């Protein structure tokens, strides 16, 4: 009898721990950059916390990755934009429209919630105007609910922008050169946290908001040194992104349990080939012991009370 009771307690504790361990996860939907790549779609990160689903940026191909991750568009409770560069927003229209029309992927009947910097409202108004003919037809012929195509827009500033059911999302400014404001995001839940850097060069403000986070998801840019001779704009590009050396400095100050590299930008030209990923990985070899992983599309992370598990 005592054995049965003890066994029952152990099983119950295991189930509770497992449920808690799986209530905060991150999926990389796109780890690429402005250049089209089949293996790496445009920048986009899915965060699932408790019973909420959030999308951070919506780069090229995000709807395809959502389908591969078995996420229906109406499940998304909010879209959060880091900034308005085209590679971070180019698939918002697809998530918005495909999530509305009747299909196994869509069928949204509630408004599309979107958070972003100044200019986000103008973006949504432009999308509504651009697709007006399609929207009218789907409302009149397919009887798609008018409520499902509406935007609810919140243009944000630095600070807490979402707080509900123990979930807190904080926006903080980062340094993306002339792009102002550009934001990173911190997601907190149950004494666990995730940081999404957005596009930025070395940023003390990011470091301040990221201290002791569980999972740091950070961008990177690099390339063969000859790229500056063959492609003069490379200097301007690198000035507003984070080099491997600067990322190591950031990681050393933040001390996350795990760092994952996304928005991987390895510049190349016809005469200067792209650096192999193995070379980039070696650049990120952190001899101080911090774990840094090169992200891949559809890579998933569970943020548990005991650490971060990579799936």
MOSUL-V679356 format. One line per field, one symbol per residue. ss: DSSP state (H for helix, E for strand, - for the rest). phi: phi as a letter, one per 30 degrees, with the letter a starting at -180 (. if undefined). psi: psi as a letter, one per 30 degrees, with the letter a starting at -180 (. if undefined). A space follows every 10 residues. Layout:
BEGIN
ss->???
phi->???
psi->???
END
This chain:
BEGIN
ss->-HHHHHHHHH HHHHHHHHHH H--EEEEEEE ---------- ---EEEEEE- -EEEEE---- -HHHHHHH-- --HHH--EEE -----HHHH- -HHHHHHH-- ---------- -EEEEE---H HHHHHHHHHH -HHHHHHHHH -----HHHH- EEEEE---EE EEEE--EEEE EEEEEE--EE EEEEEEEEE- -EEEEE---- ---HHHHHHH ----EEEEEE EEE---HHHH --HHHHHHH- ---HHHHHHH HHHH---EEE EEEEEEE--- ------HHHH HHH------- -EEE-----E EEEE--EEEE -
phi->.ddddddddd dddddddddd dccbbbbddb ccbdddbddb ddeabcbcbh ccbbccibde iddddddddi cdeddddacc cdacdedcbd cedddddddc ddaddcjdcc dcdbcadejd ddeddddddd cedddddddd cdhdddddcd cccbdcbdkd caaahicbcc cbdbcciddb dbbcbcccah ibabccdida debddddddc eiddbccbda baldeddddd bededddddc bcdedddddd ddddhddacb cbhdccdbbd ccddddeddd ddecdcddjd dbcddbeidb bcccdckccc c
psi->eeeeeeeeee eeeeeeeeee fggjlkkjek gaafkkkefj llkkkkkjkc glkkkjliak geeeeeeegh kkeffjfkkk kelgkeffff geeeeeeffe ljlffbgkfl ljkkkllkfe eeeeeeeeee geeeeeeeee efhkkefffk kjkjkllkak fkjkhfkkkk kkkljhbfjk lkllkkkkkh gllkkjfakl akjeeeeeff kglejjjkll kalkffefef iefeeeeffg lkleeeeeee eeeehlekkk kahjjjkllf fjlkkkeeee eeegjjfffk kkkjllkgkk kkjlfgakkk .
END
